[in-house]
């Protein structure tokens, strides 16, 4: 038997300053789409995503799964940009260098 808890959709807690980053991502996706002359109807056809979900993505809604964002990026030819996230980990390299210098 289903409980109320099992029917409740779980979403990630996203802090306001992090929501701003998603908002910028949504804006960037919107601009990329417009630069390419792609309409929301075309994006809907290419990704198979519902129009309400696409609107959420273009607003940077954190409740949309990363997989849906991936589908939009792929349809815009920008999927490789996602692989660049955290590629050049400057802080991680500095911490590693400090640790290496302190080894005796």
C-alpha positions as CSV (number, residue, x, y, z in Angstrom):
1,X,0.0,0.0,0.0
2,X,1.4,3.4,-0.9
3,X,1.9,5.9,1.8
4,X,1.7,9.7,1.4
5,X,5.5,9.9,1.7
6,X,6.1,7.6,-1.2
7,X,3.9,9.7,-3.5
8,X,5.7,13.0,-2.5
9,X,8.2,14.1,-5.1
10,X,11.6,14.7,-3.6
11,X,13.5,17.7,-4.7
12,X,17.0,18.9,-3.8
13,X,17.4,21.8,-1.5
14,X,19.1,24.6,-3.4
15,X,20.2,27.7,-1.6
16,X,19.3,31.2,-3.1
17,X,22.8,32.0,-4.2
18,X,23.0,28.7,-6.0
19,X,19.6,29.3,-7.6
20,X,21.1,32.4,-9.2
21,X,23.6,30.2,-11.0
22,X,20.8,28.0,-12.4
23,X,18.9,31.1,-13.4
24,X,22.0,32.3,-15.4
25,X,22.2,28.8,-17.0
26,X,18.6,29.0,-18.0
27,X,19.2,32.5,-19.5
28,X,22.3,31.2,-21.4
29,X,20.3,28.3,-22.8
30,X,17.5,30.6,-23.9
31,X,20.0,32.9,-25.6
32,X,21.8,30.0,-27.3
33,X,18.5,28.7,-28.6
34,X,17.5,32.1,-29.9
35,X,20.9,32.7,-31.6
36,X,20.4,29.4,-33.4
37,X,16.9,30.4,-34.5
38,X,15.4,27.4,-32.6
39,X,11.9,27.9,-31.3
40,X,10.4,26.3,-28.2
41,X,8.3,24.1,-30.5
42,X,11.5,22.9,-32.3
43,X,13.2,22.3,-29.0
44,X,10.1,20.3,-27.8
45,X,10.3,18.2,-31.0
46,X,14.1,17.6,-30.7
47,X,14.2,16.7,-27.0
48,X,10.8,15.2,-26.4
49,X,10.5,17.3,-23.3
50,X,7.1,18.9,-22.4
51,X,6.7,22.6,-23.0
52,X,6.2,23.2,-19.3
53,X,9.5,21.4,-18.5
54,X,11.3,23.4,-21.2
55,X,10.0,26.6,-19.7
56,X,11.3,25.5,-16.3
57,X,14.7,24.8,-17.8
58,X,14.9,28.2,-19.4
59,X,14.0,29.7,-16.0
60,X,16.7,27.6,-14.3
61,X,14.3,25.7,-12.2
62,X,16.2,23.4,-9.8
63,X,13.3,20.8,-9.7
64,X,14.1,19.7,-13.3
65,X,16.4,16.7,-13.5
66,X,20.0,17.2,-14.8
67,X,19.2,14.7,-17.5
68,X,16.6,17.1,-19.0
69,X,19.2,19.9,-19.0
70,X,21.6,17.4,-20.8
71,X,19.0,16.8,-23.5
72,X,18.7,20.6,-24.1
73,X,22.4,21.1,-24.1
74,X,22.8,18.2,-26.6
75,X,20.2,19.6,-28.9
76,X,22.0,22.9,-28.9
77,X,25.4,21.2,-29.6
78,X,26.7,22.3,-26.2
79,X,26.9,19.0,-24.3
80,X,30.7,19.1,-24.4
81,X,30.6,22.3,-22.3
82,X,29.1,20.2,-19.4
83,X,32.2,18.0,-19.4
84,X,34.4,21.1,-18.8
85,X,32.8,21.7,-15.4
86,X,35.4,21.2,-12.7
87,X,38.0,20.1,-15.3
88,X,40.5,22.8,-14.3
89,X,40.2,22.5,-10.5
90,X,42.5,25.3,-9.4
91,X,41.7,25.1,-5.7
92,X,42.2,21.3,-5.7
93,X,45.6,21.6,-7.4
94,X,46.7,24.3,-4.9
95,X,45.7,22.1,-2.0
96,X,47.5,19.1,-3.6
97,X,50.6,21.2,-4.2
98,X,50.7,22.4,-0.6
99,X,50.4,18.8,0.6
100,X,53.2,17.7,-1.8
101,X,55.5,20.5,-0.6
102,X,54.9,19.6,3.1
103,X,55.9,15.9,2.6
104,X,59.3,15.1,3.9
